[in-house]
């Protein structure tokens, strides 16, 4: 039997224990994300002590501070929401859907940290700034890929429970589509920045940009918590197709929007 080309008969569905336990993963990742948030607090304090000597520097310091504030919000919400999954006594199909929502905030947060380092490098070591911009784009793509694999994990947890994924092979195909949906905007943003195309938002626009990111991060965490609730009937729904596509597009487009406002 070829890899990925298998289905489980109806009478056997749910009888095989899943090979991947999400609860074990979040017990490790939640403290790591919380620790990154603690590091961001230190970075914010250092940035706030910076006294810009020129108008251009003042705008860059504001952008760096906004990016760090965004990353702190994403880390805190992501750490608390993911930690809530560690307390689940049973691996159910809706937990993977919840984790896909919850992963949006930490992904954006880590990209924002690297983007803030790019801005600060422009002030202190300009020749190293492009490295952080490239890292931000690559981490954004990695986050998109990581989140998309939840479709396979959901199938492995409860084969046949999805209303739109018909087999393991079909789940793997959808991972490819979701990776493309989320990574294409990030790649496009990185290419535009490399070509010298960058936006120069006003002070107010930067504030609204960061607030939008915070709303996405917090919204992902809150929606993930609601998605982790169990129904009275015991029929916990998995991720829907529109949810999977929407999460990848929102994450990819916002990361691309972060990249194109970085100074070149």
RALIN-V206439 format. One record per backbone hydrogen bond with DSSP energy under -0.5 kcal/mol. CO is the residue of the C=O (numbers start at 1). NH is the residue of the N-H. If there is no record, write none. Layout:
# RALIN-V206439
<<CO | NH> <CO | NH>>
This chain:
# RALIN-V206439
<<2 | 5> <4 | 6> <4 | 169> <6 | 168> <9 | 12> <9 | 13> <10 | 13> <12 | 15> <12 | 16> <15 | 17> <20 | 22> <21 | 24> <21 | 25> <22 | 26> <23 | 27> <24 | 28> <25 | 28> <25 | 29> <26 | 30> <28 | 32> <29 | 33> <30 | 34> <31 | 35> <32 | 36> <33 | 37> <34 | 38> <35 | 39> <36 | 40> <37 | 41> <38 | 42> <39 | 43> <40 | 44> <41 | 45> <42 | 46> <43 | 47> <44 | 48> <45 | 49> <47 | 50> <50 | 52> <54 | 58> <55 | 59> <56 | 60> <57 | 61> <58 | 62> <59 | 63> <60 | 64> <61 | 65> <62 | 66> <63 | 67> <64 | 68> <65 | 69> <66 | 70> <67 | 71> <68 | 72> <69 | 73> <70 | 74> <71 | 75> <72 | 76> <73 | 77> <74 | 78> <75 | 79> <76 | 80> <77 | 81> <78 | 82> <79 | 83> <80 | 84> <81 | 85> <82 | 85> <82 | 86> <83 | 86> <84 | 87> <85 | 88> <90 | 92> <92 | 95> <92 | 96> <93 | 96> <93 | 97> <94 | 98> <95 | 99> <96 | 100> <97 | 101> <98 | 102> <99 | 103> <101 | 104> <101 | 105> <102 | 106> <103 | 107> <104 | 108> <105 | 109> <106 | 110> <107 | 111> <108 | 112> <109 | 113> <110 | 114> <111 | 115> <112 | 116> <113 | 117> <114 | 118> <115 | 119> <116 | 120> <117 | 121> <118 | 122> <119 | 123> <120 | 123> <120 | 124> <121 | 125> <125 | 128> <126 | 129> <128 | 131> <128 | 132> <129 | 133> <130 | 134> <131 | 135> <132 | 136> <133 | 137> <134 | 138> <135 | 139> <136 | 140> <137 | 141> <138 | 142> <139 | 143> <140 | 144> <141 | 145> <142 | 146> <143 | 147> <144 | 148> <145 | 149> <147 | 150> <148 | 151> <149 | 152> <149 | 153> <150 | 154> <151 | 155> <152 | 156> <153 | 157> <154 | 158> <158 | 161> <164 | 166> <167 | 171> <168 | 172> <169 | 173> <170 | 174> <171 | 175> <172 | 176> <173 | 177> <174 | 178> <175 | 179> <176 | 180> <177 | 181> <178 | 182> <179 | 183> <180 | 184> <182 | 186> <183 | 187> <184 | 188> <185 | 189> <186 | 190> <187 | 191> <188 | 192> <189 | 193> <190 | 194> <191 | 195> <192 | 197> <193 | 196> <196 | 198> <202 | 206> <203 | 207> <204 | 208> <205 | 209> <206 | 210> <207 | 211> <208 | 212> <209 | 213> <210 | 214> <211 | 215> <212 | 216> <213 | 217> <214 | 218> <215 | 219> <216 | 220> <217 | 221> <218 | 222> <219 | 223> <220 | 224> <221 | 225> <222 | 226> <223 | 227> <224 | 228> <226 | 229> <231 | 234> <234 | 236> <235 | 237> <240 | 244> <241 | 245> <242 | 246> <243 | 247> <244 | 248> <245 | 249> <246 | 250> <247 | 251> <248 | 252> <249 | 253> <250 | 254> <251 | 255> <252 | 256> <253 | 257> <254 | 258> <255 | 259> <256 | 260> <258 | 261> <259 | 262> <260 | 199>>
